[in-house]
Amino acid sequence: MLGFISFGLKIIFSSIIGGALNYIPDKSENNQNIIETCLICIFSASVIGFVHQYTYKQEYFTMGFGILAVVIVVNSISKNWEFGKRMMWLFSAVIGMIIGGGFLIQACLLAGLVYLISHN
């Protein structure tokens, strides 16, 4: 039961952080970008959170396959896009993977750094 609660909190937290990456105050034309980064962050957090629950005796082969799967999916979806949007997707996937692993404070710090760099 505690695993389900922590998984749910990771998903909620990743949706908030993923949406905040592309949020610009007083501009409503970027709603699609907010939804996209939110979904990518949720996807990567759910894959890594699910895989993290099934690691056996500190053997992290499944964690490696989960990380590889997230990176391959994000790269295959965004291979024809411009550099800025592609990097935002990759960073939102990395932040989601960090949240899925259970490192919430580190994910907040990375998200804040990415937000400051991309919007200033």
C-alpha positions in Angstrom: 0.0 0.0 0.0 2.8 2.4 0.8 4.4 1.7 -2.6 1.1 2.7 -4.3 1.0 5.9 -2.3 4.6 6.8 -3.1 4.0 6.0 -6.8 1.0 8.3 -6.9 2.8 11.1 -5.2 5.7 10.7 -7.7 3.2 11.0 -10.6 1.5 14.1 -9.2 4.8 15.7 -8.4 6.1 15.0 -11.9 3.1 16.5 -13.5 3.5 19.7 -11.5 7.2 20.0 -12.3 6.8 19.0 -16.0 4.1 21.6 -16.4 6.1 24.3 -14.7 9.1 23.8 -17.1 7.3 25.5 -20.0 5.0 27.9 -18.0 5.5 31.5 -18.8 3.3 34.0 -16.9 0.9 36.1 -18.9 1.3 34.1 -22.1 -1.5 31.6 -23.0 -0.2 30.6 -26.4 2.2 27.9 -25.0 -0.5 25.7 -23.5 0.4 22.8 -25.9 4.0 23.0 -24.8 3.0 22.8 -21.1 0.9 19.7 -21.8 3.7 18.0 -23.8 6.4 18.5 -21.2 4.0 17.5 -18.5 3.1 14.2 -20.3 6.8 13.4 -21.0 7.7 14.0 -17.4 4.8 11.8 -16.2 5.7 9.0 -18.7 9.3 8.9 -17.6 8.5 9.1 -13.9 5.9 6.3 -14.3 8.3 4.0 -16.2 11.2 4.5 -13.8 8.9 4.4 -10.7 7.4 1.1 -11.9 10.8 -0.4 -12.7 12.2 0.8 -9.4 9.6 -1.2 -7.5 10.8 -4.4 -9.2 14.5 -4.3 -8.7 15.8 -7.6 -7.2 18.7 -7.7 -4.7 20.2 -4.4 -5.9 20.5 -5.7 -9.4 19.7 -2.7 -11.5 19.6 -4.2 -15.0 15.9 -3.4 -15.1 16.5 0.2 -14.1 19.0 0.5 -17.0 16.5 -0.9 -19.5 13.9 1.5 -18.2 16.2 4.5 -18.6 17.1 3.2 -22.1 13.5 2.8 -23.0 12.6 6.4 -21.9 15.5 7.9 -23.8 14.8 5.9 -27.0 11.1 6.9 -26.9 11.8 10.6 -26.4 14.5 10.6 -29.1 12.3 8.8 -31.6 9.4 11.2 -31.1 11.4 14.4 -31.2 14.0 13.6 -33.8 12.7 16.1 -36.4 12.1 19.1 -34.1 14.2 22.2 -33.5 17.0 22.1 -30.9 15.3 24.1 -28.1 12.1 22.1 -28.1 14.0 18.8 -28.3 16.2 19.7 -25.4 13.2 20.7 -23.3 11.7 17.3 -23.9 14.9 15.6 -23.0 15.3 17.6 -19.8 11.7 16.9 -18.8 12.3 13.2 -19.4 15.5 13.4 -17.2 13.6 15.3 -14.5 10.8 12.7 -14.7 13.4 9.9 -14.3 14.9 11.6 -11.3 11.5 11.9 -9.7 10.7 8.3 -10.6 13.8 7.2 -8.8 12.7 9.1 -5.7 15.0 12.1 -5.7 12.5 14.9 -5.4 14.7 17.7 -4.2 17.3 17.0 -6.9 14.6 17.1 -9.5 13.4 20.5 -8.2 16.9 21.9 -8.3 17.4 20.7 -11.9 14.0 21.9 -13.0 14.7 25.4 -11.5 18.0 25.5 -13.3 16.5 24.4 -16.6 13.7 27.0 -16.2 16.1 29.8 -15.5 18.4 28.9 -18.4 15.6 28.4 -21.0 13.5 31.5 -20.1 16.2 34.1 -19.5 
